[in-house]
Amino acid sequence: MASQDWFDKDFYKVLGVDKTASDAELKKTYRKLARQYHPDSNPGDAAAESRFKEISEAYSVLSDKEQRAEYDQVRAMGSGARFTAGGPGQGGGFEDVFGGMFGQQGGQRVRFGQGGARGGAGGFEDILGGMFGGGGGFGQSSGGFRGFGGPTKGRDVTASTTLDFATAIAGDTVKLSQGNGRPVNVRIPAGAADGQKIRLRGRGEPSADGGEAGDLVVTVSVRKHPVFERDGQHLRVDVPVTFVEAALGATIQVPTLGGDPVKLKVAPGTPSGRVLRVKGRGVTTKNGTGDLLATVQVAVPSHLSDKQREAVEALRAALPDEDPREDLLAKARS
């Protein structure tokens, strides 16, 4: 802008704070309003963008002790005090508020409002660019407003923990040691999966300039189970049955994770690979509870006595002379 009359603008009223508001109160109020009116949160809303610029302008002055003192003096003096754009050697306008921060002198200014050429400095309305996914550049980009300044979030801290299969399914609280030596309790939700990341807000490194602290991101590793395998919200288990059980049918016991076995009926003529389902005995997560899927595996004896061999040969002679692979071969040739 060409000039800025501080007397005509009540920055305290713009932010909705008292003239005695502390720096912490100013920051808290500004961040709340900036989030509400940021252009990235109100795409295409000219009124919101204008309001965001007013808020940013007010905070840029009141958050700086020297600027705030000068502003209070100007407001106390009355309408005779005006800040206009001056030439070299003269007092600059509002666009010169942060000129010293960039080593600019003699009429060079940091301008607030429209950004310059590509790669040039953007408006102060971009102060929360980082909060909305903006990068470190200035000006505007196709992804929205990108900015500078304002409190920055502290760095995230990463950690990892390894759990037994059953513990991950049931959920637990584990104690981890941070880099500073302080222990932290991390709640592992029920149904945690291998590789899942759990984020604890504000438990990372503190901000260097008064912003919010970073997060603690914990990666969960889950040991394999000797019997069960996870399939989303379901649990899978291979259950061996004898040839007689598969051929004639039977009632068998199937193990469950952390509970008593359940009884399942194997129908006569059940082939190897058929899946029997036990409702509600899978993994419980916030999205619901899965099932236990038991896959039948027909166990073939590896050693037969002479008497057993004779019995099997008698069975072969009694069965129809069929080739169970005939249909498979026909499909392969088609």
VEXMI-332603 format. One line per 5 residues: for each residue x, y, z of N, C-alpha, C. Coordinates in Angstrom, 3 decimals. Each point is the difference from the previous one (the first is absolute). Layout:
REM residues N
X/Y/Z/X/Y/Z/X/Y/Z  ...
END
This chain:
REM residues 334
0.849/-1.200/0.000/-0.849/1.200/0.000/0.879/1.241/0.000  -0.496/1.125/-0.477/0.798/1.213/-0.114/0.183/0.674/1.342  -0.959/-0.105/0.906/0.117/0.632/1.309/-0.846/-0.768/1.004  0.290/0.254/1.272/-0.753/-0.703/1.047/-0.196/0.929/1.185  -1.243/0.277/0.315/-0.300/0.876/1.117/-0.302/-0.842/1.226
0.994/-0.110/0.876/-0.183/-0.810/1.194/-1.101/0.555/0.901  -0.171/1.323/-0.011/-0.981/0.585/0.896/-1.405/-0.456/-0.349  -0.258/-0.161/-1.289/-1.350/-0.356/-0.438/-0.311/-1.485/0.172  0.985/-0.787/0.373/-0.237/-1.433/0.132/0.241/-0.438/1.436  -1.034/-0.596/0.574/0.097/-0.494/1.374/0.360/-1.486/-0.062
1.314/-0.268/0.076/0.463/-1.374/-0.123/-0.488/-0.869/1.149  -0.165/0.587/1.174/-0.513/-0.784/1.131/-1.429/-0.458/-0.281  -0.779/0.887/-0.596/-1.380/-0.342/-0.335/-0.039/-1.051/-1.099  0.924/0.103/-0.970/0.052/-0.969/-1.084/0.205/-1.408/0.542  0.892/-0.116/1.000/0.263/-1.312/0.593/-0.979/-0.358/1.109
-0.751/0.996/0.470/-0.959/-0.269/1.060/0.649/-0.213/1.348  1.083/0.748/0.285/0.697/-0.136/1.277/0.071/1.362/0.688  0.287/-0.029/1.293/0.159/1.227/0.762/1.375/0.603/-0.267  0.137/1.304/0.248/1.283/0.666/-0.234/1.093/-0.514/0.918  -0.394/-0.650/1.087/0.997/-0.536/0.934/0.293/-1.474/-0.265
-0.477/-0.504/-1.112/0.171/-1.426/-0.305/1.478/-0.378/-0.032  0.313/-1.148/0.570/1.387/-0.478/0.027/0.371/-0.583/-1.356  1.312/-0.239/-0.178/0.465/-0.604/-1.252/-0.653/-1.362/-0.225  -0.142/-0.755/1.089/-0.611/-1.327/-0.117/-1.460/0.099/-0.438  -0.717/0.984/0.565/-1.400/0.188/-0.393/-0.115/0.411/-1.457
0.904/0.877/-0.431/0.000/0.439/-1.394/0.234/-1.182/-0.938  0.997/-0.804/0.354/0.346/-1.131/-0.855/-1.151/-0.999/-0.080  -0.597/-0.303/1.143/-1.098/-0.967/0.038/-1.182/0.493/-0.832  -0.345/1.295/0.165/-1.125/0.569/-0.733/0.291/0.039/-1.491  1.217/0.430/-0.330/0.365/0.096/-1.413/-0.060/-1.364/-0.692
0.578/-1.018/0.633/0.021/-1.316/-0.613/-1.423/-0.535/-0.228  -0.883/0.269/0.957/-1.387/-0.449/-0.142/-0.677/0.694/-1.180  0.167/1.335/-0.085/-0.632/0.748/-1.079/0.626/-0.336/-1.350  1.326/-0.162/0.002/0.686/-0.299/-1.257/-0.439/-1.336/-0.568  -0.156/-0.989/0.873/-0.497/-1.286/-0.466/-1.406/0.134/-0.588
-0.807/0.830/0.638/-1.396/0.150/-0.426/-0.117/0.683/-1.362  0.840/1.028/-0.221/-0.161/0.811/-1.202/1.073/-0.230/-1.058  0.922/-0.948/0.223/1.063/-0.226/-0.969/-0.603/-0.349/-1.364  0.564/0.554/-1.095/-0.542/-0.270/-1.345/-0.076/-1.479/-0.339  0.926/-0.803/0.528/-0.054/-1.423/-0.303/-1.216/-0.663/0.628
-0.535/0.595/1.075/-1.191/-0.546/0.639/-1.274/0.603/-0.579  0.151/1.061/-0.793/-1.160/0.684/-0.581/0.271/0.300/-1.480  0.213/-1.007/-0.818/0.327/0.238/-1.409/-1.093/0.787/-0.712  0.436/1.075/-0.687/-0.936/0.811/-0.765/-0.804/0.983/0.812  0.228/0.092/1.307/-0.740/0.914/0.859/0.803/1.290/0.172
-0.357/1.017/-0.766/0.737/1.259/0.030/-0.106/0.688/1.359  -1.166/-0.119/0.638/-0.204/0.641/1.299/0.917/-0.624/1.051  0.111/-1.328/-0.031/0.866/-0.687/0.953/1.457/0.372/-0.242  0.378/0.109/-1.269/1.389/0.370/-0.315/0.313/1.412/0.489  -0.952/0.903/-0.177/0.190/1.369/0.469/0.109/0.054/1.517
-0.843/-0.784/0.659/0.040/-0.059/1.461/1.333/-0.582/0.466  0.504/-1.011/-0.705/1.274/-0.616/0.362/1.133/1.026/-0.112  -0.041/0.836/-1.020/1.043/1.022/-0.170/-0.047/1.020/1.137  -1.223/0.363/0.418/-0.128/0.944/1.113/0.582/-0.600/1.285  -0.324/-1.275/0.232/0.491/-0.680/1.195/1.524/-0.081/-0.014
0.561/-0.363/-1.152/1.446/-0.139/-0.127/0.697/1.343/0.175  -0.608/1.045/-0.558/0.584/1.340/0.138/0.024/0.426/1.466  -1.115/-0.248/0.684/-0.075/0.375/1.412/1.009/-0.780/0.836  0.111/-1.283/-0.254/0.916/-0.821/0.796/1.456/0.342/-0.290  0.297/0.371/-1.261/1.383/0.324/-0.346/0.505/1.193/0.800
-0.908/0.901/0.339/0.394/1.182/0.769/-0.004/-0.299/1.503  -1.084/-0.586/0.476/-0.143/-0.204/1.445/0.901/-1.098/0.541  0.462/-0.895/-0.844/0.874/-1.061/0.479/1.451/0.455/0.125  0.308/1.151/-0.571/1.347/0.563/0.103/-0.012/1.084/1.074  0.807/-0.174/1.047/-0.045/0.927/1.133/0.253/1.441/-0.408
1.005/0.213/-0.837/0.312/1.370/-0.418/-1.112/0.588/-0.861  -0.497/-0.810/-0.943/-1.081/0.483/-0.850/-1.269/0.264/0.808  -0.246/-0.867/0.970/-1.193/0.165/0.824/0.089/1.284/0.827  1.192/0.272/0.564/0.184/1.231/0.783/-0.177/1.223/-0.882  0.543/-0.058/-1.207/-0.131/1.133/-0.925/-1.459/0.185/-0.406
-0.668/-1.111/-0.248/-1.412/0.070/-0.372/-0.835/0.605/1.123  0.246/-0.429/1.234/-0.747/0.547/1.137/0.234/1.499/0.139  1.233/0.439/-0.251/0.300/1.440/0.084/-0.732/0.775/-1.084  -0.022/-0.566/-1.204/-0.693/0.667/-1.102/-1.487/0.125/0.300  -0.582/-1.066/0.510/-1.422/0.038/0.320/-0.294/1.004/1.104
0.957/0.145/0.916/-0.195/0.947/1.105/0.136/1.443/-0.464  0.795/0.243/-1.053/0.239/1.368/-0.460/-1.185/0.593/-0.740  -0.746/-0.831/-0.704/-1.150/0.523/-0.705/0.172/-0.059/-1.496  -0.903/0.660/-0.694/-0.074/-0.122/-1.453/1.148/0.675/-0.718  0.827/0.755/0.693/1.103/0.675/-0.666/1.116/-0.928/-0.401
0.037/-1.159/0.544/1.092/-0.917/-0.296/-0.415/-0.930/-1.111  0.724/0.026/-1.115/-0.295/-0.868/-1.134/1.287/-0.643/-0.493  -0.111/-1.172/-0.460/1.141/-0.695/-0.567/-0.240/-0.123/-1.496  0.859/0.598/-0.784/-0.154/-0.058/-1.449/1.278/-0.535/-0.610  -0.127/-0.371/-1.259/1.167/-0.511/-0.693/0.946/1.137/-0.289
1.220/-0.088/0.434/0.963/1.068/-0.209/1.058/-0.387/-0.989  0.770/0.974/-0.427/1.103/-0.268/-0.908/1.210/-0.436/0.788  1.131/-0.068/-0.665/1.223/-0.412/0.685/0.323/0.927/1.164  0.246/-0.609/1.157/0.335/0.797/1.171/-1.186/0.417/0.805  -1.208/-0.287/-0.505/-1.203/0.388/0.727/-0.659/-1.228/0.603
-0.901/0.266/0.974/-0.713/-1.112/0.637/-0.893/-0.705/-1.004  0.018/-1.326/-0.008/-0.809/-0.764/-0.948/-1.383/-0.274/0.541  -0.851/-0.607/-0.824/-1.348/-0.378/0.404/-0.010/-1.345/0.687  -1.193/-0.566/0.119/-0.144/-1.282/0.697/0.783/-1.093/-0.708  0.152/0.186/-1.343/0.727/-1.028/-0.717/1.463/-0.059/0.405
0.498/1.016/0.744/1.392/0.015/0.434/0.184/-0.550/1.408  -1.086/-0.513/0.608/0.069/-0.431/1.395/1.118/-1.002/0.221  0.120/-0.978/-0.925/1.004/-1.035/0.189/1.208/0.178/-0.917  0.178/1.193/-0.575/1.113/0.225/-0.910/1.329/-0.329/0.619  0.183/0.384/1.263/1.271/-0.231/0.667/0.331/-1.459/0.142
-1.011/-0.830/0.032/0.238/-1.431/0.164/0.709/-0.568/-1.217  -0.150/0.646/-1.160/0.581/-0.511/-1.226/1.154/0.875/-0.487  0.468/0.913/0.857/1.144/0.819/-0.337/-0.271/0.997/-1.087  -1.251/0.425/-0.204/-0.349/0.920/-1.066/0.076/1.438/0.501  0.514/0.845/-0.817/0.177/1.399/0.393/-0.334/0.908/-1.179
-0.016/1.309/0.303/-0.114/1.014/-1.038/-1.207/-0.146/-0.879  -1.153/-0.208/0.560/-1.232/-0.035/-0.781/-0.390/-1.380/-0.465  0.893/-1.027/0.196/-0.399/-1.362/-0.332/-0.947/-0.503/1.063  -1.016/-0.719/-0.392/-1.035/-0.363/0.957/-0.379/-1.463/-0.109  -0.456/-0.498/1.108/-0.700/-1.280/-0.002/-1.468/0.330/-0.164
-0.584/-0.412/-1.118/-1.377/0.415/-0.265/-0.971/-1.051/0.497  -1.099/0.450/0.503/-1.040/-0.886/0.549/-1.204/0.093/-0.905  -0.482/-1.125/-0.425/-1.141/0.006/-0.908/0.320/-0.906/-1.158  0.014/0.507/-1.223/0.254/-0.824/-1.171/1.467/-0.351/-0.095  0.296/-1.256/-0.349/1.379/-0.440/-0.143/0.604/0.556/-1.265
1.328/-0.002/-0.051/0.690/0.513/-1.162/0.140/-1.081/-1.050  1.127/0.042/-0.706/0.231/-0.987/-1.050/0.178/-1.364/0.607  -0.008/-0.993/-0.843/0.134/-1.376/0.483/1.290/-0.114/0.790  -0.094/-0.518/1.214/1.167/-0.122/0.863/0.173/1.199/0.898  -0.791/1.089/-0.224/0.118/1.182/0.831/-0.741/-0.171/1.297
0.088/1.040/0.879/-0.626/-0.084/1.315/-1.505/0.090/-0.117  -0.711/-0.800/0.744/-1.453/0.004/-0.004/-0.541/0.894/1.087  -1.349/0.060/0.151/-0.640/0.830/1.007/0.117/-0.574/1.385  -0.155/0.870/0.990/0.071/-0.479/1.382/-1.170/-0.899/0.328  -1.019/0.029/-0.877/-1.121/-0.896/0.258/0.416/-1.457/-0.085
1.232/-0.258/-0.465/0.491/-1.371/-0.106/0.665/-0.484/1.281  -0.120/0.737/1.083/0.749/-0.321/1.212/-0.255/-1.400/0.511  -1.185/-0.562/-0.278/-0.295/-1.351/0.470/0.088/-1.016/-1.129  0.766/0.332/-1.052/0.097/-0.895/-1.130/0.363/-1.404/0.405  0.953/-0.127/0.914/0.442/-1.314/0.430/-1.097/-0.803/0.661
-0.950/0.686/0.654/-1.082/-0.702/0.690/-0.949/-0.645/-0.985  0.022/0.481/-1.271/-0.944/-0.520/-0.987/0.729/-0.735/-1.105  1.175/-0.518/0.310/0.718/-0.813/-0.961/0.883/0.796/-0.925  0.183/1.314/0.221/0.843/0.823/-0.845/1.452/-0.317/0.191  0.788/0.274/-1.001/1.434/-0.241/0.085/0.727/1.199/0.521
1.311/0.031/-0.218/0.811/1.072/0.541/0.097/1.185/-0.916  -0.579/-0.074/-1.226/0.124/1.097/-0.942/-0.943/1.124/0.322  0.190/1.125/-0.715/-0.871/1.145/0.207/-0.890/0.165/-1.208  -1.031/0.833/0.156/-0.913/0.267/-1.090/-1.099/-1.038/-0.058  -0.645/-0.118/-1.177/-1.099/-0.931/-0.155/0.436/-1.160/-0.866
-0.618/-1.138/0.228/0.240/-1.174/-0.819/-1.339/-0.590/-0.372  0.042/-0.985/-0.898/-1.257/-0.627/-0.414/-0.678/-0.715/1.139  0.748/-0.327/1.066/-0.582/-0.703/1.132/-0.625/0.906/1.021  -0.009/1.287/-0.236/-0.588/0.937/0.955/1.031/0.990/0.473  -0.222/0.636/1.120/0.891/1.003/0.527/1.155/-0.669/0.713
1.214/0.509/-0.193/1.177/-0.510/0.668/0.664/1.179/0.665  0.513/-0.181/1.198/0.429/1.191/0.699/1.220/-0.150/0.854  0.173/0.963/0.867/1.162/0.058/0.862/-0.437/0.542/1.332  0.888/-0.081/0.986/-0.282/0.598/1.294/-1.003/-0.807/0.796  -0.341/0.513/1.174/-0.944/-0.674/0.871/0.673/-1.116/0.765
-0.570/-0.419/1.100/0.589/-1.082/0.793/0.073/-1.289/-0.821  1.097/-0.702/0.115/0.168/-1.259/-0.718/-0.148/-1.179/0.943  -0.506/-1.083/-0.530/-0.186/-1.206/0.800/1.335/-0.686/0.238  0.162/-0.566/1.189/1.213/-0.733/0.309/0.112/-1.264/-0.843  1.202/-0.562/-0.050/0.221/-1.183/-0.819/-0.647/-1.239/0.614
-0.458/-0.890/-0.892/-0.543/-1.275/0.465/1.136/-0.909/0.459  -0.300/-0.857/0.949/0.956/-0.983/0.492/-0.541/-1.385/-0.339  0.872/-0.878/-0.495/-0.428/-1.348/-0.366/0.504/-1.023/1.015  -0.770/-1.056/0.162/0.374/-1.093/0.891/-0.628/-1.272/-0.549  0.393/-1.146/0.533/-0.565/-1.271/-0.457/-0.147/-0.942/1.175
-0.917/-0.943/-0.141/-0.207/-1.016/1.026/-0.414/-1.293/-0.674  0.408/-1.126/0.564/-0.337/-1.313/-0.541/-0.902/-0.740/0.988  -1.111/-0.526/-0.513/-0.996/-0.651/0.849/-0.216/-1.439/-0.432  -0.389/-0.821/0.959/-0.462/-1.341/-0.331/-1.302/0.101/-0.786  -0.296/-1.019/-0.786/-1.196/-0.024/-0.831/-1.256/0.207/0.841
-0.113/-0.751/1.082/-1.199/0.079/0.837/-0.122/1.357/0.675  1.123/0.590/0.400/-0.021/1.317/0.646/-0.490/1.073/-0.962  0.460/-0.073/-1.237/-0.432/0.975/-1.003/-1.490/-0.120/-0.271  -0.517/-1.208/-0.006/-1.428/-0.201/-0.258/-0.838/0.522/1.171  0.461/-0.235/1.218/-0.762/0.398/1.188/0.186/1.461/0.354
1.143/0.605/-0.386/0.300/1.373/0.392/0.719/0.025/1.336  0.814/1.026/0.208/0.782/0.063/1.237/0.577/1.408/0.135  0.542/0.287/1.171/0.731/1.250/0.231/1.461/-0.353/0.221  0.873/0.578/-0.805/1.430/-0.287/0.106/0.735/1.259/0.432  1.112/-0.188/0.656/0.814/1.131/0.456/1.238/0.088/-0.870
0.193/1.164/-0.621/1.150/0.233/-0.857/0.877/1.077/0.609  1.276/-0.016/-0.344/0.934/1.009/0.483/0.307/0.953/-1.135  -0.226/1.299/0.224/0.280/1.007/-1.006/1.490/0.342/0.002  0.407/0.790/-0.999/1.405/0.375/-0.105/0.500/0.782/1.194  -0.912/0.718/0.683/0.413/0.775/1.164/0.031/-0.853/1.271
-0.251/-1.296/-0.152/0.061/-0.891/1.152/-1.298/-0.126/0.763  -0.971/0.833/-0.336/-1.277/-0.055/0.711/-0.884/-1.096/-0.586  -0.600/-0.842/0.841/-0.883/-1.048/-0.510/-1.349/0.590/-0.409  -0.636/-0.659/-0.942/-1.326/0.434/-0.428/-0.859/-1.244/-0.200  -1.221/0.049/0.488/-0.941/-1.112/-0.161/-0.758/0.165/-1.315
-0.001/-1.058/-0.789/-0.660/0.029/-1.301/-1.105/-1.059/-0.008  -1.209/0.427/-0.253/-1.135/-0.918/-0.067/-0.076/-0.606/-1.398  0.178/-1.316/-0.071/-0.122/-0.716/-1.274/-1.445/-0.459/-0.130  -0.726/0.484/-0.978/-1.422/-0.376/-0.113/-0.167/-1.466/-0.368  -1.117/-0.563/0.376/-0.295/-1.394/-0.351/-0.024/-0.159/-1.512
0.591/-1.087/-0.458/0.020/-0.260/-1.439/1.121/0.699/-0.733  1.045/0.442/0.719/1.121/0.677/-0.654/0.660/-0.956/-0.989  0.301/0.515/-1.194/0.570/-0.840/-1.056/1.496/0.234/-0.114  0.686/-0.956/-0.580/1.437/0.120/-0.221/0.268/1.188/-0.930  0.898/0.885/0.413/0.315/1.187/-0.792/-0.881/1.203/0.279
-1.006/-0.154/0.845/-0.896/1.113/0.304/0.733/1.092/0.768  -0.333/1.248/-0.289/0.606/1.144/0.678/-1.025/0.647/0.927  0.427/0.269/1.218/-0.857/0.628/1.003/0.585/1.364/0.319  -0.810/1.054/-0.123/0.473/1.377/0.186/-0.520/0.563/1.321  0.926/0.470/0.829/-0.352/0.650/1.266/0.239/1.492/-0.164
-1.067/0.755/-0.057/0.095/1.434/-0.235/0.729/0.710/1.141  0.925/0.881/-0.385/0.668/0.847/0.978/1.033/-0.689/0.859  0.380/-1.243/-0.337/0.987/-0.712/0.809/1.375/-0.035/-0.668  0.168/0.795/-1.052/1.289/0.074/-0.675/0.856/1.130/0.536  0.865/0.565/-0.847/0.883/1.082/0.427/-0.784/1.310/0.132
0.359/0.826/0.998/-0.672/1.286/0.145/0.354/0.931/-1.147  -0.875/0.969/-0.256/0.254/0.992/-1.038/1.075/0.973/0.451  0.803/0.459/-0.937/1.068/0.943/0.327/-0.514/1.418/0.146  -1.211/0.275/-0.501/-0.491/1.377/0.050/-1.399/0.086/0.619  -0.313/-0.898/0.905/-1.269/0.109/0.723/-1.181/-0.662/-0.650
0.206/-0.720/-1.094/-1.107/-0.699/-0.638/-0.321/-1.298/0.726  -0.871/-0.789/-0.594/-0.360/-1.269/0.625/1.125/-1.013/-0.158  0.082/-0.896/0.955/1.048/-1.008/-0.038/-0.271/-1.005/-1.115  1.063/-0.692/-0.427/-0.162/-1.028/-1.011/-0.693/-1.231/0.577  -0.123/-1.038/-0.814/-0.691/-1.210/0.415/0.995/-1.143/0.204
-0.427/-0.984/0.743/0.744/-1.247/0.141/-0.678/-1.033/-0.892  0.742/-0.532/-0.960/-0.558/-0.967/-0.949/0.626/-1.361/0.290  -0.829/-0.944/0.427/0.469/-1.323/0.393/-0.405/-1.022/-1.071  0.995/-0.725/-0.520/-0.255/-1.056/-0.975/-0.071/-1.342/0.725  -1.080/-0.744/-0.243/-0.227/-1.270/0.679/0.440/-1.165/-0.889
0.826/-0.877/0.550/0.354/-1.248/-0.667/-0.648/-1.154/0.772  -0.568/-0.955/-0.731/-0.714/-1.113/0.633/0.692/-1.312/-0.358  0.349/-0.773/1.017/0.620/-1.305/-0.239/-1.021/-0.974/-0.594  0.487/-0.918/-0.818/-0.882/-1.007/-0.607/-0.467/-0.999/1.053  -1.191/-0.541/-0.221/-0.556/-1.002/0.902/0.232/-1.381/-0.603
0.288/-1.004/0.813/0.256/-1.336/-0.558/-1.234/-0.669/-0.595  -1.190/0.482/0.319/-1.229/-0.649/-0.461/-0.866/0.928/-0.838  -0.197/1.214/0.480/-0.945/0.917/-0.636/0.718/0.986/-0.933  -0.740/0.423/-1.006/0.472/1.014/-0.932/-1.107/1.029/-0.176  0.390/1.258/-0.022/-1.010/1.055/-0.117/-0.314/0.291/-1.465
-1.285/0.201/-0.279/-0.477/0.365/-1.332/-1.006/1.123/0.164  0.507/1.234/0.098/-0.880/1.133/0.281/-0.574/-0.140/1.396  -1.321/-0.055/0.088/-0.652/-0.192/1.294/-0.245/-1.478/0.315  0.361/-0.875/-0.939/-0.192/-1.427/0.213/1.287/-0.651/0.498  -0.151/-1.139/0.647/1.121/-0.850/0.361/-0.111/-1.295/-0.795
1.114/-0.483/-0.499/0.005/-1.250/-0.754/0.812/-1.057/0.744  -0.454/-1.244/-0.103/0.703/-1.117/0.613/-0.203/-1.229/-0.874  1.070/-0.764/-0.221/-0.097/-1.252/-0.742/-0.302/-1.128/0.989  -1.029/-0.798/-0.313/-0.426/-1.077/0.894/0.117/-1.343/-0.723  0.902/-0.859/0.446/0.122/-1.319/-0.644/-1.131/-0.937/0.410
-0.490/-0.795/-0.936/-0.999/-1.038/0.280/0.474/-1.281/-0.665  -0.417/-1.117/0.522/0.380/-1.277/-0.597/-0.819/-0.254/-1.249  0.479/-0.952/-0.802/-0.746/-0.376/-1.191/-1.381/-0.522/0.371  -0.057/-0.774/1.051/-1.287/-0.545/0.433/-0.947/1.119/0.410  0.503/0.996/0.773/-0.847/1.130/0.429/-0.504/0.784/-1.192
0.883/0.215/-0.969/-0.411/0.750/-1.190/-0.983/-0.801/-0.838  0.186/-1.305/-0.087/-0.856/-0.834/-0.848/-1.347/-0.286/0.648  0.005/-0.314/1.272/-1.234/-0.400/0.674/-0.652/1.129/0.791  0.733/1.109/0.222/-0.535/1.084/0.818/0.378/-0.181/1.456  0.091/1.104/0.733/0.388/-0.079/1.407/-0.242/1.339/0.667
0.052/-0.015/1.325/-0.009/1.233/0.780/1.397/0.167/0.587  0.640/1.122/-0.317/1.387/0.204/0.410/0.110/1.238/0.888  1.110/0.104/0.727/0.280/1.178/0.818/0.967/0.919/-0.743  -0.307/1.292/0.033/0.828/1.009/-0.665/0.462/1.001/1.047  1.298/0.338/0.065/0.488/0.950/0.997/-0.441/1.426/-0.311
-0.137/0.798/1.032/-0.285/1.427/-0.148/1.109/0.773/0.694  0.184/1.261/-0.376/1.055/0.814/0.587/-0.429/0.502/1.375  0.710/-0.464/1.031/-0.280/0.479/1.348/-1.256/-0.556/0.614  -0.545/-1.081/-0.529/-1.222/-0.565/0.560/-0.031/-1.504/-0.140  -1.099/-0.587/0.434/-0.163/-1.451/-0.103/-0.263/-0.404/-1.447
0.351/-1.233/-0.363/-0.293/-0.489/-1.353/-1.514/-0.027/-0.248  -0.359/0.075/-1.258/-1.409/-0.099/-0.388/-0.181/-1.254/-0.850  -1.220/-0.556/-0.001/-0.291/-1.202/-0.776/-0.600/0.374/-1.352  0.504/-0.649/-1.053/-0.501/0.231/-1.351/-0.349/-1.334/-0.633  -1.035/0.001/-0.830/-0.384/-1.209/-0.710/0.650/-0.023/-1.376
0.644/-1.114/-0.284/0.567/-0.234/-1.324/-0.979/-0.907/-0.747  -0.533/0.522/-1.084/-0.994/-0.772/-0.749/0.662/-1.167/-0.719  -0.733/-1.111/-0.204/0.558/-1.124/-0.766/0.443/0.456/-1.391  1.162/-0.460/-0.405/0.513/0.353/-1.318/0.643/1.375/-0.064  0.389/0.535/1.142/0.634/1.327/0.016/1.393/-0.077/-0.630
0.260/0.813/-1.015/1.324/-0.037/-0.638/1.007/0.834/0.776  1.243/-0.249/-0.243/1.064/0.820/0.577/-0.094/1.408/-0.586  0.144/1.008/0.856/-0.076/1.393/-0.452/-1.326/0.675/0.291  -1.018/-0.798/0.388/-1.296/0.630/0.322/0.141/0.837/1.272  -0.653/1.177/0.030/0.104/0.937/1.125/-1.262/-0.086/0.852
0.195/-0.249/1.278/-1.097/0.003/0.969/0.089/1.293/0.803  -1.127/0.663/0.210/-0.032/1.332/0.624/-0.572/-0.055/1.416  0.714/0.694/0.919/-0.494/0.162/1.372/-0.263/1.494/0.198  -1.251/0.381/0.053/-0.379/1.409/0.082/0.513/0.669/1.282  0.499/1.239/-0.165/0.343/0.836/1.144/1.217/-0.406/0.795
0.824/-0.914/-0.529/1.188/-0.419/0.743/1.281/0.472/-0.692  -0.124/1.119/-0.727/1.162/0.569/-0.669/0.590/1.160/0.768  0.386/1.055/-0.726/0.656/1.180/0.581/-1.035/1.086/0.231  0.017/0.586/1.193/-0.904/1.103/0.324/0.741/1.323/-0.141  -0.515/0.886/-0.853/0.535/1.345/-0.168/-1.152/0.984/0.092
0.311/1.277/-0.206/-1.054/1.020/0.037/-1.008/-0.189/-1.137  0.382/-0.776/-1.005/-0.889/-0.227/-1.136/-0.863/-1.247/0.157  0.165/-0.724/1.114/-0.807/-1.183/0.218/0.865/-1.207/0.354  -0.620/-1.181/-0.029/0.682/-1.245/0.342/-0.085/-0.977/-1.162  1.135/-0.610/-0.318/0.038/-0.964/-1.093/-0.308/-1.413/0.472
0.238/-0.965/-0.888/-0.307/-1.407/0.274/1.281/-0.833/0.047  -0.126/-1.203/0.514/1.073/-0.980/-0.042/-0.263/-0.896/-1.200  0.964/-0.085/-0.908/-0.141/-0.786/-1.219/0.908/-1.219/0.099  -0.612/-1.183/0.119/0.752/-1.248/0.154/0.046/-0.726/-1.338  1.193/-0.197/-0.527/0.175/-0.676/-1.285/0.314/-1.475/0.239
-0.815/-0.856/-0.564/0.163/-1.448/0.187/1.170/-0.499/-0.845  0.883/-0.749/0.632/1.114/-0.633/-0.697/-0.051/-1.504/0.295  -0.268/-0.795/-1.039/-0.092/-1.444/0.182/1.401/-0.571/0.208  0.199/-0.614/1.140/1.304/-0.558/0.338/0.131/-1.397/-0.575  1.055/-0.243/-0.744/0.251/-1.303/-0.616/1.100/-0.698/0.798
-0.249/-1.203/0.477/1.029/-0.708/0.774/1.230/-0.275/-0.857  1.170/0.237/0.584/1.250/-0.205/-0.746/0.524/-1.420/0.105  -0.450/-0.735/0.981/0.451/-1.388/0.160/-1.222/-0.895/0.254  -0.066/-1.123/-0.707/-1.107/-0.950/0.148/0.573/-1.383/0.322  -0.691/-0.670/0.898/0.356/-1.387/0.265/-0.551/-0.867/-1.128
0.414/-1.237/-0.057/-0.482/-0.892/-1.052/-1.517/-0.142/0.052  -0.528/-0.081/1.204/-1.439/-0.157/0.155/-0.735/1.255/-0.464  0.562/1.160/0.340/-0.629/1.265/-0.415/0.065/0.150/-1.521  1.114/-0.384/-0.594/0.137/0.102/-1.445/-1.040/-0.881/-0.696  -0.196/-1.209/0.526/-1.000/-0.896/-0.574/-1.399/0.616/0.085
-0.281/0.697/1.117/-1.319/0.627/0.172/-0.188/1.130/-1.007  1.049/0.784/-0.230/-0.094/1.105/-0.962/-0.167/-0.542/-1.415  0.709/-1.072/-0.329/-0.136/-0.595/-1.327/-1.390/-0.578/-0.205  -0.562/-0.552/1.082/-1.370/-0.517/-0.099/-0.985/1.134/-0.231  0.258/1.142/0.630/-0.858/1.178/-0.201/0.117/0.496/-1.431
1.197/0.012/-0.541/0.186/0.444/-1.384/-0.766/-0.896/-0.963  0.048/-1.278/0.283/-0.714/-0.933/-0.875/-1.498/0.180/0.088  -0.481/0.436/1.159/-1.442/0.166/0.194/-0.515/1.320/-0.558  0.874/0.977/-0.160/-0.424/1.320/-0.479/-0.132/0.006/-1.510  -0.842/0.904/-0.553/-0.128/0.113/-1.456/1.349/0.358/-0.624
0.205/-0.494/-1.212/1.255/0.285/-0.705/-0.112/1.373/-0.652  0.294/1.019/0.755/-0.134/1.381/-0.474/1.359/0.703/0.041  0.154/0.951/-0.927/1.217/0.839/-0.011/-0.403/1.394/0.477  0.365/0.393/1.226/-0.409/1.309/0.513/0.653/1.167/-0.739  0.993/-0.289/-0.854/0.694/1.071/-0.728/-0.525/0.167/-1.431
-0.991/-0.805/-0.369/-0.496/0.033/-1.370/-0.555/1.376/-0.367  -0.804/0.580/0.888/-0.587/1.314/-0.270/1.081/1.080/-0.051  0.998/-0.118/0.857/1.096/0.981/0.029/0.769/-0.032/-1.322  0.306/-1.183/-0.475/0.747/-0.100/-1.251/-0.811/0.514/-1.181  -1.308/-0.250/0.030/-0.858/0.472/-1.098/-0.038/1.521/-0.032
-0.089/0.623/1.159/-0.026/1.464/0.056/1.327/0.590/-0.446  1.099/-0.704/0.324/1.310/0.509/-0.403/0.187/-0.042/-1.503  -0.628/-0.984/-0.668/0.132/-0.119/-1.464/-0.902/0.979/-0.749  -1.035/0.512/0.658/-0.967/0.867/-0.703/0.549/1.411/-0.143
END
